[in-house]
Amino acid sequence: MAPTRAGARYRNGFGEIIDSGDDYLYPMLKRSEIATGRGDNPERLMLVTQKTIRDDLSAIRSVAPKT
């Protein structure tokens, strides 16, 4: 899942508005955006639910239930 910003919400790859919250969304830059200095305000985001492989996913339910 790589949503894009749509105002205060996000749009998925199907063009649908989603409301997942910000807790697990991080900016995603393409290498070309970094190389050309256009990485200041990324539109694309990525959903990252774990920081390590062993992270417990059950916390998502309470922290970000819409995710």
DSSP file (Angstrom, degrees, kcal/mol; ACC not computed):
  #  RESIDUE AA STRUCTURE BP1 BP2  ACC     N-H-->O    O-->H-N    N-H-->O    O-->H-N    TCO  KAPPA ALPHA  PHI   PSI    X-CA   Y-CA   Z-CA
    1    1 A M              0   0    0      0, 0.0    46,-1.3     0, 0.0    11,-0.0   0.000 360.0 360.0 360.0 125.3    0.0    0.0    0.0
    2    2 A A        -     0   0    0     44,-0.2    44,-0.2    42,-0.0     9,-0.0  -0.682 360.0-172.8-135.0  79.6    1.4    3.3   -1.1
    3    3 A P        -     0   0    0      0, 0.0    42,-2.4     0, 0.0     2,-0.3  -0.239  12.2-140.3 -72.2 162.7   -1.2    6.0   -0.6
    4    4 A T  E     -AB  11  44A   0      7,-2.3     7,-2.8    40,-0.2    40,-0.2  -0.844  30.2 -91.8-116.6 158.8   -0.9    9.7   -1.7
    5    5 A R  E     +A   10   0A   0     38,-1.2     5,-0.3    -2,-0.3     2,-0.2  -0.462  35.5 178.9 -71.6 139.7   -2.0   12.8    0.2
    6    6 A A  E >   -A    9   0A   0      3,-2.6     3,-1.6     1,-0.2     2,-0.4  -0.654  64.3 -69.9-137.7  77.4   -5.5   14.1   -0.5
    7    7 A G  T 3  S-     0   0    0      1,-0.3    -1,-0.2    -2,-0.2     0, 0.0  -0.609 114.1 -15.4  71.2-125.7   -5.8   17.1    1.7
    8    8 A A  T 3  S+     0   0    0     -2,-0.4    -1,-0.3    -3,-0.1     2,-0.1   0.485 137.7  52.3 -87.7  -3.8   -6.0   15.9    5.3
    9    9 A R  E <  S-A    6   0A   0     -3,-1.6    -3,-2.6    10,-0.1     2,-0.3  -0.387  83.1-111.4-116.2-165.6   -6.7   12.3    4.2
   10   10 A Y  E     -AC   5  18A   0      8,-1.7     8,-3.4    -5,-0.3     2,-0.4  -0.935  11.1-141.5-134.9 155.1   -5.1    9.9    1.8
   11   11 A R  E     -AC   4  17A   0     -7,-2.8    -7,-2.3    -2,-0.3     6,-0.2  -0.965  18.4-144.0-118.8 132.5   -6.0    8.3   -1.5
   12   12 A N    >   -     0   0    0      4,-2.7     3,-2.0    -2,-0.4    -8,-0.0  -0.214  38.3 -87.8 -85.3-178.5   -5.2    4.6   -2.3
   13   13 A G  T 3  S+     0   0    0      1,-0.3    -1,-0.1     2,-0.1    -2,-0.0   0.664 127.0  58.1 -65.3 -17.7   -4.0    3.2   -5.7
   14   14 A F  T 3  S-     0   0    0      2,-0.1    -1,-0.3     0, 0.0     3,-0.1   0.431 119.3-108.9 -89.6  -0.9   -7.7    2.7   -6.7
   15   15 A G  S <  S+     0   0    0     -3,-2.0     2,-0.3     1,-0.3    -2,-0.1   0.499  74.1 139.3  86.3   4.1   -8.4    6.4   -6.3
   16   16 A E        -     0   0    0      1,-0.1    -4,-2.7    -5,-0.0     2,-0.4  -0.606  57.4-117.8 -84.7 142.1  -10.5    5.8   -3.2
   17   17 A I  E     -C   11   0A   0     -2,-0.3     2,-0.3    -6,-0.2    -6,-0.3  -0.644  35.9-169.4 -75.8 130.6  -10.2    8.2   -0.2
   18   18 A I  E     -C   10   0A   0     -8,-3.4    -8,-1.7    -2,-0.4     2,-0.4  -0.894  20.4-155.0-121.3 153.3   -9.0    6.2    2.9
   19   19 A D        +     0   0    0     -2,-0.3     3,-0.1   -10,-0.2   -10,-0.1  -0.752  37.1 143.2-127.3  82.3   -8.8    7.3    6.5
   20   20 A S        -     0   0    0     -2,-0.4    47,-0.2     1,-0.2     3,-0.2   0.552  54.2-121.6-100.6  -8.7   -6.1    5.2    8.1
   21   21 A G        -     0   0    0      1,-0.1    -1,-0.2    45,-0.1     3,-0.2  -0.139  22.6 -94.0  84.6 169.5   -4.5    7.7   10.5
   22   22 A D  S >  S+     0   0    0      1,-0.1     3,-1.1     2,-0.1    -1,-0.1   0.480  92.8  98.5-101.8  -4.6   -0.9    8.8   10.5
   23   23 A D  T 3  S+     0   0    0      1,-0.3    -1,-0.1    -3,-0.2    -2,-0.1   0.778  97.3  24.3 -61.8 -30.6    0.6    6.4   13.1
   24   24 A Y  T 3  S+     0   0    0     -3,-0.2    24,-2.9    -4,-0.2     2,-0.5   0.219  97.5 104.8-120.8  14.1    2.1    4.0   10.6
   25   25 A L  E <   +D   47   0B   0     -3,-1.1    22,-0.2    22,-0.2    20,-0.0  -0.846  43.3 178.5-101.7 132.1    2.5    6.1    7.5
   26   26 A Y  E     -D   46   0B   0     20,-2.3    20,-2.6    -2,-0.5    -2,-0.0  -0.946  35.6 -94.0-130.1 149.0    6.0    7.3    6.5
   27   27 A P  E     -D   45   0B   0      0, 0.0     2,-0.5     0, 0.0    18,-0.2  -0.317  34.5-156.9 -62.8 143.8    7.2    9.4    3.5
   28   28 A M        -     0   0    0     16,-2.1     2,-0.4   -26,-0.0    16,-0.4  -0.980  10.2-172.1-126.2 119.7    8.4    7.4    0.5
   29   29 A L        -     0   0    0     -2,-0.5     2,-0.2    13,-0.1    10,-0.1  -0.874  19.1-132.1-112.3 142.4   10.8    9.1   -1.9
   30   30 A K    >>  -     0   0    0     -2,-0.4     4,-1.6     1,-0.1     3,-0.5  -0.593  28.7-115.2 -82.7 154.6   12.0    7.8   -5.3
   31   31 A R  H 3> S+     0   0    0      1,-0.2     4,-2.5    -2,-0.2     5,-0.2   0.870 116.6  56.6 -58.3 -38.0   15.8    8.0   -5.9
   32   32 A S  H 3> S+     0   0    0      1,-0.2     4,-1.7     2,-0.2    -1,-0.2   0.842 103.6  53.8 -65.7 -32.5   15.2   10.6   -8.7
   33   33 A E  H <4>S+     0   0    0     -3,-0.5     5,-2.5     2,-0.2     6,-0.5   0.883 111.4  45.2 -67.7 -38.1   13.4   12.9   -6.3
   34   34 A I  H ><5S+     0   0    0     -4,-1.6     3,-1.0     3,-0.2    -2,-0.2   0.921 112.2  51.5 -68.9 -44.4   16.3   12.8   -3.9
   35   35 A A  H 3<5S+     0   0    0     -4,-2.5    -2,-0.2     1,-0.3    -1,-0.2   0.831 114.5  42.5 -64.2 -33.4   18.8   13.3   -6.7
   36   36 A T  T 3<5S-     0   0    0     -4,-1.7    -1,-0.3    -5,-0.2    -2,-0.2   0.416 113.7-114.2 -95.6   2.1   17.0   16.4   -8.1
   37   37 A G  T < 5S+     0   0    0     -3,-1.0     3,-0.3    -4,-0.4    -3,-0.2   0.734  80.1 123.9  76.1  22.1   16.3   17.9   -4.7
   38   38 A R      < +     0   0    0     -5,-2.5     3,-0.5    -6,-0.2    -4,-0.2   0.118  39.3  99.9 -99.3  21.4   12.5   17.5   -4.9
   39   39 A G        +     0   0    0     -6,-0.5    -1,-0.2     1,-0.2    -5,-0.1   0.240  47.9  99.7 -92.5  14.3   12.2   15.5   -1.7
   40   40 A D  S    S+     0   0    0     -3,-0.3    -1,-0.2     1,-0.3    -2,-0.1   0.871  95.6  19.8 -69.2 -37.9   11.0   18.3    0.5
   41   41 A N  S    S-     0   0    0     -3,-0.5    -1,-0.3   -14,-0.0     2,-0.0  -0.661  81.5-160.8-135.1  77.6    7.3   17.5    0.4
   42   42 A P        -     0   0    0      0, 0.0   -13,-0.1     0, 0.0    -3,-0.1  -0.332  10.5-166.0 -66.1 137.6    6.7   13.9   -0.6
   43   43 A E        +     0   0    0    -15,-0.1   -38,-1.2   -39,-0.1     2,-0.2   0.822  68.8  73.9 -87.3 -37.1    3.3   13.0   -1.9
   44   44 A R  B     -B    4   0A   0    -16,-0.4   -16,-2.1   -40,-0.2     2,-0.3  -0.524  61.8-174.9 -82.5 146.0    3.7    9.2   -1.7
   45   45 A L  E     -D   27   0B   0    -42,-2.4     2,-0.4   -18,-0.2   -20,-0.1  -0.877  13.3-142.0-130.8 163.6    3.6    7.4    1.6
   46   46 A M  E     -D   26   0B   0    -20,-2.6   -20,-2.3    -2,-0.3     2,-0.7  -0.986  16.8-125.6-130.1 145.4    4.2    3.9    2.7
   47   47 A L  E     -D   25   0B   0    -46,-1.3     2,-0.5    -2,-0.4   -22,-0.2  -0.788  28.9-179.2 -88.4 117.4    2.5    1.8    5.4
   48   48 A V        +     0   0    0    -24,-2.9     3,-0.1    -2,-0.7    -2,-0.0  -0.957  10.9 170.6-122.1 111.2    5.0    0.4    7.8
   49   49 A T        +     0   0    0     -2,-0.5     2,-0.4     1,-0.1    -1,-0.1   0.584  64.3  43.9 -98.1 -12.0    3.5   -1.7   10.5
   50   50 A Q        -     0   0    0      1,-0.1    -1,-0.1   -26,-0.1     3,-0.1  -0.991  47.3-168.3-135.6 141.9    6.7   -3.2   12.0
   51   51 A K  S    S+     0   0    0     -2,-0.4     2,-0.3     1,-0.3    -1,-0.1   0.719  89.9  18.0 -93.4 -28.7   10.1   -1.7   13.0
   52   52 A T  S >  S-     0   0    0      1,-0.0     3,-1.5     0, 0.0    -1,-0.3  -0.921  85.3-110.0-133.8 163.5   11.5   -5.2   13.4
   53   53 A I  T 3  S+     0   0    0     -2,-0.3    -1,-0.0     1,-0.3     0, 0.0   0.812 116.4  53.7 -62.6 -30.6   10.3   -8.6   12.3
   54   54 A R  T 3  S+     0   0    0      2,-0.1    -1,-0.3     3,-0.0     3,-0.0   0.433  77.8 128.4 -88.0   1.5    9.4   -9.7   15.8
   55   55 A D    <   -     0   0    0     -3,-1.5     2,-0.5     1,-0.1    -6,-0.0  -0.294  65.7-115.2 -59.8 140.3    7.2   -6.6   16.5
   56   56 A D    >   -     0   0    0      1,-0.1     3,-0.8     2,-0.0     4,-0.1  -0.673  21.2-161.6 -79.3 121.4    3.8   -7.6   17.9
   57   57 A L  T >  S+     0   0    0     -2,-0.5     3,-1.4     1,-0.2     4,-0.4   0.595  75.9  84.2 -80.4 -11.3    1.1   -6.5   15.4
   58   58 A S  T >> S+     0   0    0      1,-0.3     3,-0.8     2,-0.2     4,-0.5   0.753  77.4  69.4 -65.2 -22.6   -1.8   -6.6   17.9
   59   59 A A  H X> S+     0   0    0     -3,-0.8     4,-2.6     1,-0.2     3,-0.6   0.763  83.7  71.7 -66.5 -24.4   -0.9   -3.1   19.1
   60   60 A I  H <> S+     0   0    0     -3,-1.4     4,-2.3     1,-0.2     7,-0.3   0.876  88.9  62.2 -58.3 -37.7   -2.1   -1.7   15.7
   61   61 A R  H <4 S+     0   0    0     -3,-0.8    -1,-0.2    -4,-0.4    -2,-0.2   0.863 114.6  30.9 -58.0 -38.6   -5.7   -2.5   16.8
   62   62 A S  H << S+     0   0    0     -3,-0.6    -2,-0.2    -4,-0.5    -1,-0.2   0.834 124.7  43.2 -90.8 -35.2   -5.5   -0.1   19.7
   63   63 A V  H  < S+     0   0    0     -4,-2.6    -3,-0.2     1,-0.2    -2,-0.2   0.921 135.9   7.0 -77.5 -45.6   -3.1    2.5   18.4
   64   64 A A    ><  +     0   0    0     -4,-2.3     3,-1.7    -5,-0.3    -1,-0.2  -0.617  66.9 172.6-139.9  74.4   -4.5    2.9   14.9
   65   65 A P  T 3  S+     0   0    0      0, 0.0    -1,-0.1     0, 0.0    -4,-0.1   0.763  78.2  58.3 -61.1 -27.0   -7.7    0.9   14.5
   66   66 A K  T 3         0   0    0      1,-0.3   -47,-0.1   -46,-0.1   -45,-0.1   0.658 360.0 360.0 -77.4 -14.2   -8.5    2.3   11.0
   67   67 A T    <         0   0    0     -3,-1.7    -1,-0.3    -7,-0.3   -47,-0.1   0.487 360.0 360.0 -71.9 360.0   -5.2    0.9    9.7
